[in-house]
Amino acid sequence: MYKFVSQRAYTSLRTNTPRNALLIDANQHLSHLSKLGRIDEARKLFDEMPERDEFTWNTIIAAYANAGRPAEARQLFDKTPKRTAITWSSLVSGYCKIGCEIESFRLFYEMQNEGYRPSQFTLGSILRLCSIKGLLSRAEQIHGFAVKTHFDTDVFVVTGLIDVYAKCSHIIEAEYLFDKISDGKNHVTWTAMINGYSLNGDFVRAIQCFKGMRENGSEANQYTFPGVLSACTALSNLGFGAQVHGCIVNGGFGANVFVQSSLVDMYTKCGDLSSAWRVIESMEVNDVISWNAMIVGCVRQGFADKALSLFQKMHSKDMKLDEFTYPSVLNALASKNDAKNGYSLHSLVIKSGFGSYTLVSNALIDMYAKQNNLDCAYKLFDFLVEKDLISWTSLITGYAHNGSHEEALKLFCEMRVNGTHPDHVVASSVLSSCAELTCLDLGQQIHAIAIKSGHDSSLSVDNSLLSLYAHCGYLEYADRVFNFMKVRNVISWTALIMGYAQNGKGVNSLQLYDQMTASGVKPDYVTFIGLLFACSHAGLTEQGQSFFESMSANYGITPGPDHYACMIDLLGRSGKFQEAEELLGKMPVVPDATVWKSLLAACRLHGNVELAKRASTALIELDPQDSVSYVMLSNTYSAVGKWKEAAHVRRKMKSKGVRKEPGCSWMEVNGRVHVFMSEDRGHPSTKEIFLKIEEIITRIKEVGYVPDVSFALHDINEEGKVNGLSYHSEKLAVAFGLICLPLGRPIRVYKNIRVCGDCHTAMKFVSAVYGRRIVLRDSNCFHHFRDGVCSCSDYW
């Protein structure tokens, strides 16, 4: 084979070599240079050739076309003395390679108008363009042309059609064409079908097709293995993936970087990190994609330190980090809550020029949000020029998870105004925020959006809907969501168990638990909180103790502070203070504030002053600024008529600068939230509300209501105590509801602290006298008042 020759050498060849032989040699050398991609040298030789034939012109035009330089190919095409079908095909191929749809098809049709018949290779180039750009209608036109010109039996053309149909999500058409080829399927045809199945999510058939390929005797190559490995990954079929690895090694593709990268991805996503690392160690080059996959695998399995160690190795090896490396490392730092290294990595992102990449910025927002650094998260978000769905989702979920539910909902509304449609992740987060804030109306709007967007079948969205309706006291809606769920996990069952418990249906909670275990779902840590809460609020002492014991005995779950708090509450409500104190002494950890608050509440209920004093002292030691310890002890003294002691506690609280959270109630009417404080006269309808209160008190007294002054908190005369009880915030809210809500509509009131016993009694009378359903949610649970009866059976 000739190397490039100088003008003098070429002149010598012309002198001493017959003309035809010289042209043949020059054409061979031109072809050689073209195949090597040495286009400029080929062009120089072409320009120096005194004679050129059809082969010469076709070769140089094809060289420019294959090199992605169709404009220069076109210039030569226009100068060629004689165009052939090959000349036209070369030019069409060139424009197809650079994705010029309009010019490619214009030349394709012009070629036919000029009387030249496209070959199977012309059709192959056009079909590759259609496949890459998803031009289904164009591909269908080519399919029709292939049928008319009898190219529909050509394996090369059919393979191209299979590829384009599969990539355009028309897998049935691809499968039809594949099955139509009875003989002559080559490895490219099999590969197109395998990759087509994988791409369209039919992973079982992708694996079956690979098996068929092996049985047929066709050899897989570096383009086949990634498709079948991706199917193994999606099905978590590690066993078959390992078999494919064996085929790769036996086929001599074990050192192919493209295949190795797919193996690493398969092993990491199937949870076999050791095998993934062995593949990386066997690689001759440091492939960034494989290392990225390894880092992602470590993060997903909770090995954040290992992920960070891998990143440090990448950095020390001077590997070219990309926009996919940083997000995985940032996720690792987020899971570790490592703020210091988070700032350092942020600096590295900026220095390396990736600060403007949306994918990296989104990961930074997510990291700062998960580290509860919402200011930094918001600044990054605000700085983004183009905010995509992930940007909004990262910030909204960050606010929601950190308890900033109002901000989360405001951002969600901004996102909707911005024209960004929510996915199941953000829908689930904002529904949880609605549940926490009891924003039923907005939650129902988001429910409607989820249905329209097709996210109502998402498990996370369904679970959030369950929590929303249960938290808002709409058990009938929660039941409906639960019954329509196609898939349920332990979170689904637990949400409804907790919902029943909070709404005074403890027995239903236990029945649902039996159904859950019968269905094969095992309870978790949170499930037992719900069960113990249900037993506590239904007075089911024996059942509660049984559940508490079964946690560790049957399920290996170590009881935590929340479980002990429920048990202390259960025993305390039953007046079993000795058993409650014994359980306190057996706790493997120091009792936290929740436990002592449960004990204090029981002491208030039963008037156990001495134990209340000890519990209050312990609570003050844990958190001197928590007002609950002072308020509950003061209320305990007040309940037993020890007004001097109660006043002393309140003075002590004031002298230490401890502020009590003011009790308030609120309700939503026609999209507006109305807030009421005790004896509140700031509402626009104050006059009407106070008149309604007088009417309510008069009417319920007529049927037996007697104010329980033991719930009065101040040592004043009897009339003053009665008047003070009359204007508690929940009574004002109910009065407002009676004024403005139509008959038949439930009056829903929410209170930030526990409802007092007098108000609880009054609500029962109001529900009976006015024939209204009243739903009151306090800090403890829901109370559904109807026909003079409360769902809690006066046990709350």
N, C-alpha and C positions, 0 to 999 in steps of 0.2 A: 504494500500500500504506500502511495506517495505521501511524503511530507510536503509542507508548503514550499514551493519553489520560487526562486527569484525570476525577474523579467528576463535576465540574461540566460538562465537555465531553460526557461520556457521557450525562448527564441531558438536555443540550440536544439531543443526537442522538436520544434516545428521544422527545422532544417533537415534533421536526420531521421525523422519518423514519418511513415505514411500518414496522410491526412486523416483517414478514418480511425486509425489506431491512436493517433494523437487526441482526437476528440473523445474517444472512448476512455482513454486514460484520464483526461481532464475532467470528464463527467464523474468518473469514479472518485477522483480526488475531491471534487466539489461535493459529492454525496457524503463522503467521509467527514469532511469539515462540517457539513450541515448536521449530521447525526451527533457530532461531538458538541454542537451548540456554538461553534466558532464562526458565528454568522458574518462578522466583519471581514474575517480572512476569506470566507467563502465568497463574499461580495467582491473582494479585491480580485480573486481569481476569475470570477465571472466577468468582471469588467475587462480583464486582460485577454480573455478568450476571443480570438479573431472569428471563430465560427461557433455557433450555438445551434443545437437542435431542440426538438420538442422536449427531450429529457432534461436538457440544461435549464430551460425556462421553468419547467415544472418543479425541478429540484430546488432552485433558488427561491421561487415563490412559496413552496412548501416550507422551506427553511425559515423564512420570515414569519410565515403564518404560525408554525409550531413554536416559535420563539416569542409569540405574543406581540408581534409587530405588524399587525395587519395593514396599517397605513402604507408602509413601505412595500408590503406584498401587493397592495392594490396598485401602487405606482408601476411596478414591474408587470402586473397583470394587464394594465392598460397599454403597455408597450409591446407585449408579446405578439409576435407575428401570427401565431396560430394557437388559438385556444382549444383546449380539449376538455372532456368531462373531468379529467384529473386536475386540470388547471382550476376549473371552477370549484371542484371539491376542496382543493387546498385552500382557496380563498375563503370559502364558506367556513371551513374548519377553523381558520385563523380568527375570524370574527366570533365564532361560537366560543372559542377558548377564553376570550376576554369578556364574554357575557353581553355582547352587543346584540340584543334580541332583534331589534328592528332591522338592522343592516344584514344580519345573518339570514333572516327570512326573506328579505327583499332580494338578496343574491340567489337564494334557493329557488324562488319563483322566476326570477329573471333568467336563471340558468335553463329552466325548462322552456321558457318562452323563446330562448335562443336555439332550442332544439337539442339540448344536451340532457341525457338521462342521468339522474342522480344514482350513485352506486350505494351499496349497503354501507359503505364507509361514510358517505355524505349523510345518510339518514342517521347513522350512529353519532356523528358530531352534533347534529340538530337535536337528537334525543337527549344527549348529555347536557346540552344547554337547557332543555326543558326540565330535566331532572334537577339540576342545580338551582334553577330559578323558580321551580314549582309551576311551570306553564302547562297546566293540565289540558286546557282547551287546544293549545297549539300541538301538544303531543297527540291528542285525539285526531287532529287533522293529519298528522304524519302517519298515524296508525291507518287511517283510511287510505292514504296514498300507498302505504306498504301493501295493503290488501289488493288494491287495483293493479299494482305493478308486480304482484306475486313475491314481494320481499317478506311477506308475513310468515314464510316458512324458513327464512334465513335465521340461523341461531344468533348471529351478531345483532341483527335488528330486533328480534324478539327479546333478547336479553336487555337491550336498551329500553324497550317498552315495559318490560317487567320492572326495571329499575325506576322508571319515571312514575308508573302507576303506584308502586309501593311508596315512593317518597311523597306522592300527592294524596296519600291515605286512601287509595283505591286498591286495597289489598286483594279484594275478591277478583277484580280484573287481572291483577298480576298473577294470582294463583291459577286462574283459568288459562292464561297464556302459558304458564309454566307446565301445567298438566297436559297441555295440548302437544308439547314437544315429547313425542314418544321415544325417539332416539336422538342422540346427538347433543344431549345436555353436557356442556363443558363446565369446568370449575368456575368460570365467570357467571354462568347462568345460575348454578347452585348458590354461589355467594350472594348474588343479587336477591334471590328469594329468601335466604337465611336472614340477610340484613333487613329485608323488607318486613319480615315477620317481627323481628326485634324492634324495628322502628315503630311499628303499629301496635306494639304492646302484646302481641300474640307470642309470648315467650315459649310456651310449651311446644307450639308448632315449629318455632325456630330450632329448638333442640331436636325435634323429630326430623326436621329437614336435614339437619347436620348428620344425623344418623343415617338417613337415606343416602346422602352424598357419599358417606363412607362405604355403605353397602354397594353403591353403584360403581365404586372403584375410582371415583374422581378424587384427586388430591386437593386438599384445602391449602390455601396460601395465607400470606400475611394480611389479606383483606377479608378472608373468611373468619378467622379466629376471633377478631374483636366483636363481630356480630353475635356469635354463639356465646362468647364469654359474657357479653352484656345481658343475654337472656338468663344465664346462670346467676348473674348478680341480682337481677330483678326477682328471680324465684328463690333467692338465697340457697341455691342448689350447689353447695360447696363440693359435694361428692362428684357430681358430673363435671364441675369446673376443674377439679383436680385431674379427671380423666382427659379432658381437653388439653390440659397442661402437658400430659404425657404425649398426646398426639403432636403437640407443638414441638416438643423436644425430638421425638422420633422423625418428624418431618424436616428437621433442620432449621426451624424458625425460632429456636430458643434464644438466639442473640439479636433478634429483630426488635428494635426499640419500640416500634409501634405495637407489636404483640406483647412485649414485656410490660408496657404501660397498661395495657388492657388486663393483664394478669394481676398486676398490683392493685388495680381498681377493683377487680373481682374479689381478691382475697381480703382487702380491707373492708369492703362493704359486706362481706360474708362473715366478718369478725375474726378472720385468721391472720392476725398481724404478723406472726412469726414467719409464715410462708411468704407474705408480701415483702417482708424485709429481706428474706433470702433471695427473692427475685431481684430486688434493688441491688443487693451486694454482688449479684452475678452480672450486672449490667456493665458494659464496657465504657459507657458514657454516663455522665450525671444528667439524667433526664428530669427536668423541672416538673413535668406533668406527673411523673411517678412519685416524686418526692412530695408534691402537693397532695396527691391521693393518700399517701402514707400519713401525712399530718392530719388530714381530714378524718381518716380512720381512727387515729389516736384520740382526737377530740370527741368523736361520736361515742367512743367506748369509755370516755371519762379519764383518759390518760393525758391530762393537760401538760404535765411536766415532761412527758416523753415527746409531745408535740413541740414544745418549746425547745427541747434539746435538739430535735431534728432541724428546726429552723436555724439554730445556732451553727449546726454542722453545714447546712446549706450556705450560710453566710461565710463561714471559714473556708469553704471550698470555692468561694467566688462564683457561685452559680448565679445565673441571671434570673433573679427573682421577677415574678410577673404579677399582674393584678389579681391572680387567683391564689397566690401564696399568702399575701397579707391577710385577707379575710379569715382564713382558717386559723392563723396564729392569733389574730385579734379575738376570735371566738374562744380560743384556749385561755387567753388572759381574762376574758369576761367571766368564764366559768370559775377561775381562780380568784376573781375579785382583786386582781393584782394591779392597783392603780399606778404604782411607780413605773413598772415595766410597760404599762399601757401608754403612759406619757412618752416614754423613750421610743416605743415602736411608732407612735404617732409622729415623732420627730423624724424617724428614719423614713417613714412614708413620704413626708414632705421633701426630705433631701433627695430621695430617689426619684422624685417626679411623679409619684402615683397619687398625690393628694387630690388631683382633679378627676380621678377615675370614680365614677358613680358607685361601682361595686365595692371599692375600698372605702369610700366615704360612708356608705351604708353600714359596712362592718364596724367602722369607728363609732358611728351613731349608736349602733346596737351595743357595742362594748361599754361606752360611757353610760348608756341608759341602764344596763344590767349592773353597773357599778354604782348606781344611784347618783351619778353625776349628771343630772338632767340639764344643768345649765350648759355644760360643754356639748352635750348631745343636741340641744336645741340650737346652739350657735352654729354647729356644723351643718345641721339641717337647714337653717336659715341661709347659710352661705351657698348651698347647692343651687346651681343655675337651673338644672333640670331635676325635678323630684319625681322619682318613679314610685311604683307601688311599694317596693321594698323600703324605700326611704320613709314613706309615711308609716308603714307597718312597724318598722324598727322603733320609731319615736313614740307612736301611739301605744304599742305594747309595753314600751319602757315606762311611760307614765302610768299605765294601768297596773303593772306589776309592782310599782313603787308606791301605790296607794293614792296617786294623784288622779283620781277618777274623773273629776270635773274637767281637768285639762285634757285628759284623754278623749273625752266626749267632744270638747270644743275642737280639738284637732281633727277628729273624725268628720265633724260637720264642715270644717275647712277643706278637708280632702274631697268631700263630695262636691263642694262648690268648685273646687279646682278641676273637676271632671275625672278624677281618678276613681275607678271602680274597686271596691274592697274585695279581697279574697277571703278564704275561710279563716286565715290566721287573724287578720285584723277584726273580722266580724266576731270571732270568738272572744277576743280581748275586750272589745267595746260592749259586748253583751254582758261580760263579767263586771265591767264598770257600772253598767245600768243596774245590775243585780245589787251591787254594793250600795249604790245611791237610791235604790228602789225607784228608778226612772222607768216606770212601766210603759208609758206612752212611747218614749223614744226607743225602748227595747222592742216594742211591737213593730215600730217602723223598720228597725234593723232586721227583725225577723222577716218582714215582707221583702226587704232588699235581698236577704239571703235566699229566699225562695226564688225570686226573679233571676238571681245570679246562678242558681243551681247549687248553692252551698248548703241547702237545708239537709242534704244527705251526708254532710261532713260530720264525723263523730265529735270533733271538738266543738263545732257549732251547736250540735244537738245537746251536748253536755252543758254548754253555757246557757242554752235556752231553758234547760231543766232547772239550773240554779236561779236564773232570772225569775221564772214564774213561781218557783218555790219561795224565793226571797221576798217576792211581792205578794205572797198569800194567795196566788192563783193556782191552787193544787189541781183543779180540773184541767187547766191548760198544761201543767207539768205532766199530768197523767197522759194526756193526749200525745204530747211530744214523745214520751217514753214508749207508748204503745206503738207509735209509728216508726220507731227506730229499727233499722234493719240489722245494725250491729250495736251491741252494748258491751261496754267494758266495766271494770270495777268502779270507775269514776261515775258512770251513768247510774248504776245501782245505788252507790253511796249518796249521790246528789238527791235522789228521791227519798232514800231512807232518812237523810237529814231534813229534807223538806217536810215529810210527814211528822217528824219529831218536833220541828219548830212550829208546826201548825196544830199542835195539840192532838195528833193522831199517833201516839206512841205505839199502840197495839198494831196499827197498820205497818209501822216501821219494822217491827219484829216479824210480821208475816212476809213482808217483802224480802227480809234477810233470808228467810227460809227458802223463798223462791230463787234467790240469787245463788245460794249454795247448792240447791238442787240442779241448777243449770250449769254447774261446774265452775262458776266464778268464785275465786277465793277472796275473802275480805282483806283489806289492808289496814294500815295504821288509822287512816281517817274514818274508815267504815265503823270501827269500834267507838270512835268519838261520837258518831251519830247514834249508835245503838245505846251507849251509856247515857247520852243526853235524852234519848227517848224514854229510857227506863226511869231516869231521874224526874222527868216532867210528867210521867204517868203513874208515879208511885210504885213502880215495879221493882222493889228492892231485891228480891231473890233472883229474878232474871238478870238484873244488872250485875250482881255479884258473880253469877254464872258466866256471863259474857266476859267479865274482867279476868276471871281465872282461865277461861279458854284461850285468851289471847296468846299467852306464852305456851300453854300446855298443848294446844291443838295447831297453832299456826306459827309458833316461834317468834311472835311479835312482842318485843319488850315494851311494857306500858310506859308512856311518857307523862310529863306534867299535865297535859290536857286530860288524859284518862284518869289520873288521880284526882284532878279537879272535879270531874264528873262524878267520881265515886264519893268524894267528900260531900258534894252537893246532894247526891242520892241519899247518903246516910244521914246528913244533916237535916234534910227536908223531912225525913222520917223520924227525926228526934233522937237518932242513935248516935249521940255525941261521943260516947265512950269508944264505940267502934270506929268512928271517924278519926278520933285522936290516935287510936292504935294504928290505923292505916297510915296516918301521917308519920308515925315513928318508924314504920317499915319502908318508907320511900327510899330507894337507892340513891336519890339525888336530893339536894336541898330543895324544899318546896318553893315554887315560884309565886309570883303575885296572884296568878289565876287561882291557885289552890287556896290561898288565904282569903281571897275575895269570896270564893264559894262558901267557905266556912263562916265568914262574916254574915253573908246573906242568910244562912241557916240560923245563925244566932239571932238575927233581927226577927226572923219569922217566929222563933220560939221564945224570944226574950231571954236568951242565955247571956247575961251581961258579963260574967266573969270570963267566959271563953272568948267573947267578943273583944274584951280588953286585950287578951293575949294575942289574938289573931291580928288586931289592929296594930299592936306594937311590932309584931313581926313584919307586917306589911310596910310600916313606916321605915323600918330598918332597910328594907329592900329598895324603897323609893320614897324618900322624905317629901318629895314634891307632889306625890300622887294624892289627890283630894279624897279618893274613895275611902281610904282607911279612916279619915276623920269623919266624913259624912255618914258612913254606915254605922260607926260607933255612936255618933250623936243621935242618929235615928233609932238605934237600939235603946239608948237611954230614954228618948222621947216616948217610945212605944210602951215602956213600963212606968212612965210618969216621973222619971228622974230628970226633971227639967233643969236643975242646977248643974248636974253633971253634963247634960247635953250642951248647955250654954258654955260651960268651961271648955269643952272640946272645940266648939266653934271659935271661941276667943283664942285658944291655942293655935288653931289652924290659921287664923287671921294674923296673929303675931309672927308666925313663921313665913308669912307671905305666900301661903298655899292658896291657890284660887280654885274654887269649885266650878266645874263645867255647868253652866246654867241649863236647867231642864227646858226643853222646848218640844213642841209638836208641830208637824207640818202635813199638809195635804195638797194634792194637785187637782186643780179644777180648770178645765178648758185650757190646758197647756201652761197654766201659771201655778207656781208653787207659793202657797200661803203659809207663813210661819207664825206661830203663836208662842208667847211666853206666859208664865203664870201671872194672872191679873193684868194681862197685856191690854193697853188701851191705844196702841199705835196703829191698829188695822183700820183701813178706810170704812169698814162696816162695823166698827166697835159698838155704836149705839144699838144696832139691830141684834148684834151678837149677845150683848149683855141683857137685853130684853128677852131674848130667846132663852138665856140661861135661867132667868127668873121663872119663865114658863115651864122649863124642863124640871127644875127643882120642885116646883109646886105640883106638877103632874105625877112625878115619880114618888113623891112623898105620900100622895093620895093612895098609892097602891102598895105602900109598905117600906119605902126607902127611908133609912135612918142614917144620917151622916156618921161615919166612924171617926170620931175626933182623935183616936189613938194615932192616926196618921198625920195629925197636925204637928208641925215641927217647931212651933213657938209656944211659950207659956203665956197665953193670953186668955181672956174670958171665953166662955163657951160660944157665945155668938160670933166672936172674932174668928175662932177656930172653924166654925161652920162656914162662915163667909169665905175664909181663905181656901177651904176645900172646894167650894163651889166654882172658883175661877182658876182651877188648875188648867194647864195648857191643853191637855187632851179633851177636857170638857168644852173649852172654847172652840177647839177645832170641830168637834162633833156638832156643836150648836151652829157653826158656820155651814157645815155640811147639810144640816136639816133645812137651812134657809135657802141654799143655792142649788142643791142637787135634786133632780126630779125623783118622784116616788119610784121605787123598784130598783134604783141604782144604789149599790153598796156605798157606804161611807167609809173611805179608807184613810186611816190616820197613822202617821209614823212618829215615834217618840225616841229621843236619844238616850233616855235613861229608863229605868224600870217603872212600870205603871204602879201607882200606889193602890193599896187595897180598897180605899174608899171609891176611887175612880172606877176600879174594876167592878165593884158592886153597882155603882150608878149606871155603868154602860149596859149591864144586864137589864136593868129596869127600863132604860131608854129604848133598847131594842124591842122590848115587849110592848111598851106603851105606844110607841110611834110605828111599830110594825116595820122597822128598818133593820137591815143587816149591817152590822158595824164590824169592820176589820181593823184591829189595832195592833201594830207591831211595835213592841218596846225593845229595849236593848237585850232582852232575854229570849223572847219568842213571840209568836203570833197569837192573838186572841180573836176568835171568830164568835161574835155575839149574835145570837138569833133567837127570837121568841123567849127572851129572858134567861138563856143558857149560854155559857161560854165553852168553847171547844177544849179549854184546858181543865175543865171539871173542877175549877177553883184550886188547882194544884199547880202553881207556877213559881 
